[in-house]
Amino acid sequence: WGKLSITNTGTDPSLIIEDSATPDSTPFIVDASGSVGIGTASPSNLLHVQSTSGLPLFRVQGTTATAYSQMIFVGTGQSYNVGVGNATESTYGVADDFYLFDSDSSAMRFVLSSAGDVGIGTTSPTSKLTLTSDGTYNGTPQLLINGTTNPLKQLLVGFDTSSDFGFLQPVIQGSS
């Protein structure tokens, strides 16, 4: 194994990789603060990718048909996987679908199917918007619509799974 070590004691870039144009306006650069620029000589974030071609800037591709092509976002209190189920993925039922998976709760939160249907609480949406959850008439509806100018004005829509009836209930919170 060989070792390459670059030590920067100044403010100039630590590493620049350019093509034949001098100076290259779109290099790969690691600046003195450790920020990486691809397509820019002045990265403004830890990783800054820039293109003027109109082509995609970033590509995540998995080649195992039974797996996923995904990215994982990890915060200080929550982790989410975002991606696409590959052609024959069967673990979560999101083959060829875009998804948002809650890693901490092991729950699929959102699916956009290849047919253009959206599922919340389900991996198999059967209409343009499919919401799947338990709800109660005086508790938690499946759908809550708030007013913009007065968020206390609400429309509750759902199916009371404990009593087997649907409801459409306009309410003004805080009034009797």
C-alpha positions, -999 to 999 in steps of 0.1 A, spaced: 0 0 0 12 35 -8 3 66 10 -4 101 -3 -5 128 22 -13 164 14 -8 190 41 -19 225 36 -7 251 60 -20 281 40 -52 293 25 -47 281 -11 -65 250 -23 -51 217 -10 -58 198 -42 -69 207 -77 -74 183 -106 -79 201 -139 -82 192 -176 -61 208 -203 -77 242 -200 -55 265 -179 -69 276 -155 -98 252 -156 -130 269 -145 -146 236 -135 -120 215 -117 -122 190 -89 -110 209 -60 -104 205 -22 -101 239 -7 -82 249 24 -112 243 46 -117 208 33 -148 216 11 -149 197 -22 -159 213 -54 -168 194 -86 -175 218 -115 -167 248 -93 -135 263 -81 -153 279 -51 -173 253 -32 -198 270 -8 -207 238 11 -188 207 23 -197 191 -11 -207 215 -40 -215 200 -74 -222 224 -102 -230 220 -139 -240 243 -167 -249 215 -191 -284 209 -179 -275 172 -173 -281 155 -139 -255 165 -113 -257 133 -93 -265 97 -100 -271 68 -75 -273 35 -92 -277 0 -78 -272 -29 -101 -287 -57 -80 -322 -63 -93 -335 -75 -59 -321 -45 -40 -324 -7 -40 -307 24 -53 -308 46 -23 -293 74 -2 -294 76 36 -299 108 54 -289 107 91 -298 135 114 -291 137 152 -325 122 160 -338 105 128 -327 86 98 -344 82 64 -336 62 33 -347 77 0 -345 58 -32 -359 35 -59 -367 -2 -55 -349 -21 -83 -368 -43 -108 -375 -73 -86 -372 -59 -51 -396 -77 -28 -386 -70 8 -407 -38 10 -428 -41 -21 -414 -10 -39 -401 -26 -71 -396 3 -96 -411 28 -72 -396 59 -55 -398 57 -17 -391 74 17 -383 49 44 -381 57 81 -350 38 92 -356 44 129 -391 31 129 -386 5 101 -416 20 83 -423 29 47 -436 65 49 -441 75 13 -442 58 -21 -445 72 -56 -454 43 -79 -441 39 -114 -478 45 -125 -477 79 -108 -498 70 -78 -489 82 -43 -491 61 -12 -488 73 24 -489 45 49 -489 19 21 -464 5 -4 -492 -3 -29 -512 28 -38 -543 20 -59 -553 56 -68 -536 90 -74 -535 93 -36 -539 64 -12 -538 71 26 -537 41 48 -540 44 86 -564 38 114 -585 68 124 -613 77 148 -642 102 145 -632 123 175 -595 114 175 -571 112 146 -585 115 110 -566 100 81 -566 134 63 -565 169 80 -569 200 59 -561 233 76 -569 268 65 -540 290 56 -553 323 70 -569 305 100 -553 272 107 -579 265 134 -605 260 107 -601 224 96 -617 197 76 -613 162 89 -617 132 66 -615 96 75 -629 62 83 -635 53 119 -619 18 120 -633 11 155 -670 18 144 -668 11 107 -681 44 93 -666 72 72 -667 109 81 -663 143 66 -662 168 95 -656 205 93 -644 220 127 -631 252 142 -606 242 169 -612 258 202 -649 264 196 -677 242 210 
